[in-house]
Amino acid sequence: MTPLPPPTSAPSSRTPTLGGRVQRDVRLQAALALIVGIAIVAVPLFLWGRNKKRGNDHAGAASASGSVEEGAQPTVIFGDAGASVAVDAGGRLVTFGEPRYLKCQDPGPAKTAPEKCDHLGAIEELVTKAIADRVASCLPPLTATQTVNVIVDVSFKRKKMKLKEGKDGSSMPAAQRKKLITCVEKGLTAPNWDTVGHAHQRYLFQFLATFGASGAPAAVPPPPGPSAPP
């Protein structure tokens, strides 16, 4: 009778050892810890992003609401294309023509062609708003449509802005348009000079303001012809 081989203490390849089981548990715990860590970081970021978007939506809605509420106050903002814009200024229809820049300059001999001048949108808005606000008190009722060439002289170095009345394109009598511009200038608020974007130190631009006859719409004025800067 052949004797049986002695039992071996080596584990079968199909039977996990204690060390292998420990290694597997460690890997599992590490994977779980990684997943938990990602969740801890990702969830707050997701909630923060959603709340931020919700806040921006509310802010946009509030802004739109504010614009509607302020719609009764005429505000004119010209683009570089500069189409004429008509507004109802307290029952008086005023049409603003496209701004034409006559000069933009800096100290020194260098010169910039007028067509290369950047536009001062914030200043344009301030001037047209002042006209719309004060036309009812600065201009008596008209029997016929009349146009005034408004010239705006802006100095960022001196932080001053001056309104003048020009001849080109004006149909209103000189004495009356001068009185009108002086009256409008008294209601002109100073801009926040530090926030107005500009590439040069001084600007000179003009535009036509046409005031309709009482009870009649204002005609759209043609652009003023070129004029020499004062």
Rosetta blueprint (number, residue, H / E / L):
1 M L
2 T L
3 P L
4 L L
5 P L
6 P L
7 P L
8 T L
9 S L
10 A L
11 P L
12 S L
13 S L
14 R L
15 T L
16 P L
17 T L
18 L H
19 G H
20 G H
21 R H
22 V H
23 Q H
24 R H
25 D H
26 V H
27 R H
28 L H
29 Q H
30 A H
31 A H
32 L H
33 A H
34 L H
35 I H
36 V H
37 G H
38 I H
39 A H
40 I H
41 V H
42 A H
43 V H
44 P H
45 L H
46 F H
47 L H
48 W H
49 G H
50 R H
51 N H
52 K H
53 K H
54 R H
55 G H
56 N H
57 D H
58 H H
59 A H
60 G H
61 A H
62 A H
63 S H
64 A H
65 S H
66 G H
67 S H
68 V H
69 E H
70 E H
71 G H
72 A H
73 Q L
74 P L
75 T L
76 V L
77 I L
78 F L
79 G L
80 D L
81 A L
82 G L
83 A L
84 S L
85 V E
86 A E
87 V E
88 D E
89 A E
90 G L
91 G L
92 R E
93 L E
94 V E
95 T E
96 F E
97 G L
98 E L
99 P L
100 R E
101 Y E
102 L E
103 K E
104 C E
105 Q E
106 D L
107 P L
108 G L
109 P L
110 A L
111 K L
112 T L
113 A L
114 P H
115 E H
116 K H
117 C L
118 D L
119 H L
120 L L
121 G H
122 A H
123 I H
124 E H
125 E H
126 L H
127 V H
128 T H
129 K H
130 A H
131 I H
132 A H
133 D H
134 R H
135 V H
136 A H
137 S H
138 C H
139 L L
140 P L
141 P L
142 L L
143 T L
144 A L
145 T L
146 Q E
147 T E
148 V E
149 N E
150 V E
151 I E
152 V E
153 D E
154 V E
155 S E
156 F L
157 K L
158 R L
159 K L
160 K E
161 M E
162 K E
163 L E
164 K E
165 E E
166 G E
167 K L
168 D L
169 G L
170 S L
171 S L
172 M L
173 P L
174 A H
175 A H
176 Q H
177 R H
178 K H
179 K H
180 L H
181 I H
182 T H
183 C H
184 V H
185 E H
186 K H
187 G L
188 L L
189 T L
190 A L
191 P L
192 N L
193 W L
194 D L
195 T L
196 V L
197 G L
198 H L
199 A L
200 H L
201 Q L
202 R E
203 Y E
204 L E
205 F E
206 Q E
207 F E
208 L E
209 A E
210 T E
211 F E
212 G L
213 A L
214 S L
215 G L
216 A L
217 P L
218 A L
219 A L
220 V L
221 P L
222 P L
223 P L
224 P L
225 G L
226 P L
227 S L
228 A L
229 P L
230 P L
